[in-house]
Amino acid sequence: MRKNLTLVTPGPVKIPSIIHEYLVNPPCNYHRQEGFGVMFDENQRDLKQLMGIKDPAAFFITNLLASGTGTNEATMRAMAVLGKGLILRNGFFGQRLVDQCTRTGIEHDVFDSPDDRPLDVAALNDFLASNASKYKWAYFVSHETRATLKNPLEQIGQTLKKHGLVVGADCVSSMFAYKLDLEDAQLDFAVATTSKALMAVPGIGFVLCRHTVMAALKAAGKADAYYLDLVGEYEKQKKERAPRFGQPVELHAAVRAACIHLMQVGIENHHKRIQSQMLELIHYLKGLGVTALLEDKYRSNVVVNFTLPAGLEYTEFQTLMAREGFYVLYGLIEDPSMFQLCTMGDLTDLDLAGLKAAFNKVLRDRTRAVA
Ligand SMILES: Cc1ncc(COP(=O)(O)O)c(C=O)c1O
């Protein structure tokens, strides 16, 4: 079996070759060098542009040495100095936010919505009409990756804001993958990472922070996190163009490389490539008798779950696909009858052709045997 499989997973993903080059040969080698500050500023500028921010002076991207989970936690802890929060839950990652709040003692309530469709904004609005005064802030998931469900980010953000809340969103699997209007959504915080549609390697979490709200958090008092102190990190990075502690220069260089790559490709072309490759795979698999789950209108078409033919479970399927050179992830963890595909990574036409050939080999006889 090949040592390095082609990843068709929702992060980490297949990375462009320029990322390898910058990881091995970063433009500087210490995080307090002048060269690091230059790279830091360039990344700020390009990341805001790739995020579609129209008023870059209103925001700062704080870099944390953490994956998406840690970055969400740091952001919620920072918001918690304001008082009680409301966590919106309609899937696996919303549940994780709730678990993080419960375990770390963040005062919160949960607003639930069904997990097989986008979050119900009208029900949220009704709930807030009589309950909003109990809360200071709210946090929700933009794209529920396991269920492959796209939540209406802009409408949710506007609704929470209308009721006077400070608003944060986990945009881990939607940022850079499809168009988000973060300013229209009126978000105060948006979390993303290096490992997904940005196509760098895992390691850094980004928090897009609205300056005015950071001032309010500082005025409200210190959060109890020391290492993952969002406000402390924001202030240091804004002033010194470097992190408080020794974050790997190589990871920042990988971000630099990803920005250079995506600015060259064009973010709209990147979004289009992700969609068109996924639609091609959905169409091809349909021809093999393998259908996509979730109604078309709810699907992100960035990450999609499929039902395996009867008699073939995920573990065996994954082994067979790995023999063909591809790493394919499970869908909903507890359901072995599914697998998941994601086209966020730097997949070429050749990768797609290889993937289709692998599906043909692994699935064709199975679906025939069942038919
Ligand atoms: C929506 C969402 N939130 C949070 C996470 C957690 O990110 P990480 O695995 O980087 O901690 C993921 C990971 O897939 C995700 O898709």
The ligand as a Tripos MOL2 file, in Angstrom:
@<TRIPOS>MOLECULE
LIG
   16    16     1     0     0
SMALL
NO_CHARGES

@<TRIPOS>ATOM
      1 C1        -17.3990   22.4110   11.8090 C.3       1 LIG1
      2 C2        -16.2010   21.9000   12.5430 C.ar      1 LIG1
      3 N1        -15.9130   22.4090   13.7510 N.ar      1 LIG1
      4 C3        -14.8520   21.9910   14.4570 C.ar      1 LIG1
      5 C4        -14.0180   21.0040   13.9700 C.ar      1 LIG1
      6 C5        -12.8680   20.5450   14.7850 C.3       1 LIG1
      7 O1        -11.6830   20.8750   14.1750 O.3       1 LIG1
      8 P1        -10.3010   20.1760   14.5820 P.3       1 LIG1
      9 O2        -10.3990   18.7400   14.1940 O.co2     1 LIG1
     10 O3         -9.3290   20.9660   13.7590 O.co2     1 LIG1
     11 O4        -10.1440   20.3650   16.0350 O.co2     1 LIG1
     12 C6        -14.2740   20.4320   12.7260 C.ar      1 LIG1
     13 C7        -13.4390   19.3550   12.1960 C.2       1 LIG1
     14 O5        -13.7380   18.6990   11.2310 O.2       1 LIG1
     15 C8        -15.3940   20.9020   11.9890 C.ar      1 LIG1
     16 O6        -15.6810   20.3900   10.7890 O.3       1 LIG1
@<TRIPOS>BOND
     1     1     2 1
     2     2     3 ar
     3     2    15 ar
     4     3     4 ar
     5     4     5 ar
     6     5     6 1
     7     5    12 ar
     8     6     7 1
     9     7     8 1
    10     8     9 2
    11     8    10 1
    12     8    11 1
    13    12    13 1
    14    12    15 ar
    15    13    14 2
    16    15    16 1
@<TRIPOS>SUBSTRUCTURE
     1 LIG1         1 GROUP 0 **** ****
